[in-house]
Amino acid sequence: MKATEQTIQQINRALRKTAEKFPSSVEASMMTDIHLRVSQESGELKSFDDDDNELMRCVVEQWIDNKDDDFYEDVASAIKSCIESQKDLLDGLSILKPYSFVLEDDDQEPIQELYVVDDDIAIIDPLSMDTFGNDLDEFLDKLLKS
């Protein structure tokens, strides 16, 4: 399932509404992650803090009753793309660092960590860090051998 332009707009709006809850003009005093909960049945996209307080909710029409086997992978990809396009906004939230955006299903089970923000580092795909470590090890091995 390729995200439509309308879906991208809805995700971007949802991320902005979530960011409004943590304006950069306020000193960071809260420690939380942002949990993005997606319902495959209703198409709802909701965001929550660590205390399960709802920050935002919207319905993404393309996701209503979507039965694709790769639903959550496609949703994760679309949300990551939107996060990347709004990186400056999402890096400046008034939340103590490090914090992350986590994709969850209806049952609040984590599916994927989408984005990690730390003082000097922002990671859009935490899973790619595993391969980065392997690449770095190979590089160091080659460097030490020469």
C-alpha positions as CSV (number, residue, x, y, z in Angstrom):
1,M,0.0,0.0,0.0
2,K,1.5,3.3,-1.1
3,A,0.5,6.2,1.0
4,T,-1.7,8.7,-0.9
5,E,-1.1,12.4,-0.9
6,Q,-4.1,12.8,1.4
7,T,-2.7,10.2,3.8
8,I,0.7,12.0,3.9
9,Q,-1.2,15.3,4.7
10,Q,-3.1,13.7,7.5
11,I,0.0,12.2,9.1
12,N,1.8,15.5,8.8
13,R,-1.1,17.3,10.4
14,A,-1.2,14.7,13.2
15,L,2.5,15.1,13.9
16,R,2.1,18.9,14.0
17,K,-0.8,18.7,16.4
18,T,1.2,16.4,18.6
19,A,4.2,18.8,18.5
20,E,1.9,21.6,19.6
21,K,1.5,19.9,23.0
22,F,5.3,20.3,23.5
23,P,6.1,23.8,22.2
24,S,9.8,24.5,21.9
25,S,9.3,27.8,23.7
26,V,8.7,26.0,26.9
27,E,11.6,24.6,29.0
28,A,11.8,20.8,28.8
29,S,10.6,19.4,32.0
30,M,8.7,16.3,31.0
31,M,10.3,12.9,30.3
32,T,8.2,10.9,27.8
33,D,8.1,9.2,24.5
34,I,5.5,9.7,21.9
35,H,3.4,6.6,21.2
36,L,1.6,6.5,17.8
37,R,-1.2,4.0,18.0
38,V,-2.7,2.9,14.7
39,S,-5.9,0.9,14.2
40,Q,-6.1,-1.3,11.2
41,E,-9.9,-1.6,11.6
42,S,-10.9,2.0,12.2
43,G,-8.0,3.8,10.5
44,E,-7.4,5.9,13.6
45,L,-4.0,7.4,14.3
46,K,-3.6,8.5,17.9
47,S,-0.7,9.8,19.8
48,F,-0.1,9.3,23.5
49,D,2.5,10.2,26.1
50,D,4.0,7.6,28.5
51,D,1.2,8.1,31.0
52,D,-1.3,7.1,28.2
53,N,-2.7,10.6,28.0
54,E,-4.1,11.2,24.5
55,L,-2.4,14.0,22.7
56,M,-4.1,13.8,19.3
57,R,-6.4,11.6,17.2
58,C,-7.4,11.5,13.6
59,V,-8.7,9.1,11.0
60,V,-6.7,8.2,8.0
61,E,-9.2,7.1,5.4
62,Q,-6.8,4.9,3.5
63,W,-6.2,2.8,6.5
64,I,-9.9,2.0,7.3
65,D,-10.5,-1.7,7.2
66,N,-7.1,-2.2,5.5
67,K,-6.4,-6.0,5.5
68,D,-2.9,-5.9,3.9
69,D,-0.5,-8.3,5.5
70,D,2.2,-5.5,5.4
71,F,-0.1,-2.9,6.9
72,Y,2.1,-1.9,9.8
73,E,5.3,-1.9,7.7
74,D,3.6,0.4,5.2
75,V,2.3,2.6,7.9
76,A,5.7,2.8,9.6
77,S,7.3,3.8,6.3
78,A,4.7,6.5,5.6
79,I,5.1,7.9,9.2
80,K,8.9,7.8,9.0
81,S,8.8,9.8,5.7
82,C,6.6,12.4,7.4
83,I,8.8,12.5,10.5
84,E,11.8,13.1,8.3
85,S,10.1,16.0,6.5
86,Q,9.3,17.6,9.9
87,K,12.5,16.7,11.6
88,D,13.3,20.3,12.7
89,L,9.9,20.6,14.4
90,L,10.1,17.2,16.1
91,D,13.7,17.6,17.3
92,G,12.8,20.7,19.2
93,L,9.9,19.4,21.4
94,S,10.0,20.5,25.0
95,I,10.6,16.9,26.2
96,L,13.7,15.8,28.1
97,K,16.0,14.0,25.7
98,P,16.4,11.2,24.7
99,Y,12.9,10.6,23.5
100,S,11.4,8.5,20.7
101,F,8.4,8.0,18.5
102,V,7.1,4.5,18.8
103,L,4.5,2.8,16.5
104,E,2.0,0.6,18.4
105,D,-1.0,-1.5,17.4
106,D,-4.5,-1.4,18.9
107,D,-3.4,-3.5,21.8
108,Q,-0.6,-1.0,22.7
109,E,2.0,-3.5,21.6
110,P,5.1,-1.8,20.3
111,I,5.7,-2.6,16.6
112,Q,8.6,-0.4,15.8
113,E,10.6,2.5,17.1
114,L,10.3,5.0,14.3
115,Y,12.5,7.9,15.5
116,V,14.9,8.6,18.3
117,V,16.0,12.1,19.3
118,D,19.0,12.7,21.6
119,D,21.0,15.8,22.3
120,D,23.4,15.4,19.3
121,I,21.8,12.5,17.5
122,A,18.5,11.9,15.7
123,I,17.9,8.4,14.3
124,I,15.1,8.0,11.9
125,D,15.5,4.2,11.6
126,P,16.9,2.7,14.8
127,L,17.0,-0.7,13.1
128,S,19.6,0.5,10.6
129,M,22.0,1.2,13.5
130,D,22.5,-2.6,13.7
131,T,24.0,-2.7,10.2
132,F,25.9,0.5,10.9
133,G,27.7,-1.2,13.8
134,N,28.6,-4.1,11.5
135,D,29.9,-1.8,8.8
136,L,31.9,0.1,11.3
137,D,33.5,-3.1,12.7
138,E,34.4,-4.2,9.1
139,F,35.9,-0.8,8.4
140,L,38.0,-0.9,11.6
141,D,39.2,-4.4,10.9
142,K,40.4,-3.4,7.4
143,L,42.0,-0.2,8.8
144,L,43.9,-2.1,11.5
145,K,45.1,-4.8,9.0
146,S,46.7,-2.2,6.7
